[in-house]
Amino acid sequence: MNTSLIKIENVTKKYKNKYVLKNISLDITHPGIYGFSGPNGSGKSMTFKTILGFVRPSSGKVTVNGEIIRKETLFAHDIGFSMSEFGVLANKSGTENLELLSILAKQGSESIPTLLRYVGLDPEDDKKVSSYSLGMKQRLSIATALIGNHKILILDEPTNALDEDGQAFLKKLVLDLFEKGKTILISSHDSTFLRSVAHQIYFLNDGKIVKEELV
């Protein structure tokens, strides 16, 4: 019997009088790349937040790596994430941001230059993140997800602010991470991009999974 990496069972989330997730269920049992597609407000980011443990569902259950989130553990273990709401420090350089995160992750900082090059940033660049382009900020955000060498990665809208070359670079990066043994959950408005990298895509609308597609 397969053990679920991530299992969401009948999860509903209600804020005041509005349902933002409506009876969401999915079961990820195999390593792979899983896409989440849908318009703004469809529930993609909220689904990720419930997986991570940042949001408590109004009803239903989320299990990650065998632990029930918000019951057996407060936050999901062994997941790296890149989400715009949990951004980097604008008054620090890219290297300084990753150094701080490596301390929290109890990981040495000697690999940070290699990590920055891996996402297409210059480790010798000491300018503050506030002066980064949107594309550079997106690359740094992805680097933060890689601190700690987690088995599962959540990338929320990483294609935002990336031009055609940036998207090609991201595709190569995501496929390489999968080859390194990562399971990746990635959301995007760009279903064409998702079909170029994902093994399975969940299409969301109005807080519900309306379609699943094997690629």
N, C-alpha and C positions, 0 to 999 in steps of 0.2 A: 504493500500500500504506500502510495506517495505521501510524504509529509509536506504540508503546505509551507511555503516560504511566507506568503501573505494571504490571509483569508479574511474577507469582509462578508459578514452575514447580516443581511436585512438591516443595514445601517440607515437611519434617518437622523437628520439634524435640522432643528427648528430654531430660528432666532426670532424672538418675539412672536409675530404672527406669520412669519414667512418660512417655508420649508426650502432649505438650500440643498439638502440631499433627501431623496425619496426612495427608501427601500433599496439601497445599493447593495449588490452582492457580487463578489468575484472571488476566484480561487486561483492563486498562482502557485503551481506545484513544481515547475521546472525552471532552471536558470534560463534567462532569455532577455529580450528587449521588448517591453510592453508599452505601446503608445496609448495616449489618452487625448482624444480629439474632441473639440466642441467650441462653441462661441464663448465670449466672456459671460460669466455668471452661470455657466452650465454645470459647474460642480467639480471641475478638474482639480483646482487647488484645494478645495475643501476635502475632497477625497484623500489627497496627499496629507493634509493636516491631521486627519483622523488616523491615518496609518502611522504617522510619526508620534501621535499622542498629544499634539498641540491643541487639539479640539476633542472634547468629550462628546460622543454621539448622544442624541436624545434617546435613541433606542438602537438595539442591535449590538453586534460584537465584532471587534477587530483583533485578529491574532497575527503576530509577527514572530517568526522564528520560534513558534511553539508557546509564546507568552501572550496572554490576553492583555491588551493595552488598556490602561486605566483601571486594571484589577490586579493582575499579577506583577505588572511593572507600570511605572508612570509614563515613561517614554520608550519608544522602540529602540532596541539595541542593534548595533551593527548595521546602521543605515547612515550613509552620508547624504546630504541634501543641498540643493541649490534652489532657493526661493527668494524672489525679490523683496518680500516683506521682512526677511531676515538677512539684511544686507551687511556689507563690510563697512569698516570705519573710514569715512571719507577723508579724515585728517591724517591718515596713515598711508604709507606706501603699500604696494601689493605684498612685498616681502614682509613688512611689519605685520600686516594683517594675518598672513599665514603663520608667522612666528608665534603670534598670540594664540591662534587656534591650535597650533602644535603643542603648546604648553597645556591647554585644556584637554587635548587628546592624549597627553602624556607620551608624545612622540617626539623624537629628536628633530631638530630643525635642519640638519645637514642635507636632507633631500629636497628642501624647498626650491633651490635654483633649478634642479631637474624638473620639479613639478611645474614651475612657471614656464619653462621652455616647452613642456609637454602640452600645455594649453595655448601656446603661441604668444607668450609674454616674455619680455626681456628682464631677467633677474637683476641686471645692472641698472635698470630704470628706477630711480629713487623718488620720482615725483609722486605727489599725493593722489589718492584715488579720485579726489574731487576734480582733478584735471584730466581724468581718463575719458576717452570716448565711450559711448554706450556699448560698443562692441567689446572694448577692453574690459569694461566692468562686467560684462556677461562672461567673458573668459575667466576673469578672476573669481567670479561667483562659482563657476564650475570647479575651479581649483580648490575652493573651500570644501566642496563636497568630497574631494579625494583625500583630504587630510584624514588620517586614521586607517586608510586602506580597508574600508568597509566592504562587505560582500554584496550589499544592496545599495543602489544609488537612486535617488529621486531627483530628477532635473525638471523643474517647473518652467516652461516656456523658454528654453535656452536659445531658441531660434530668434527671439525678439532682438531687434537692433543689429542683426547680422546680415551683411550683404551676401551676394552669391558666393564669393570666395570664403566668407566666414561660415556659411552653411556647409560648404564642401568640406571645410576643415572639421566642423562639428561632426559631420557624418563619419569621417575617418576616425575621429576620436572615440565616438560612441561604439563603433564596430570593434575598435582595438580594445576598449574596456571590456566588451563582451568576450573577446578572445582571451583576455586575462582572467576570465572567470566571474565577472561581475553580472549580477542581475540588475537591469536598468529599467526604471519606470520614467517615461519621458512624456511630457505634455507639450502640445503645440497646436496653434491654429492652422498650421500648414500640414494638411493631411498628405500632400505629395511627399513632403520630407519624411513624415512618419512611415509611409509605405516603403521608403528607401532604406530604412534601418530596422523597423520593428518586425517581430515575428507574429505579434497579435496586437490588434488595436481595439480599444473600447471607445465607442462614440457616445458622448454624453450630451444631453440637452435637458434644460429645466430640472436639473438635479437628479436625472435618471440615466441609467445606461440604456440607450435605445437600440444599440446594435453592437455586435462583436464581429470582428473580421480577422481571419487567419491570413497572413501575408505569405 
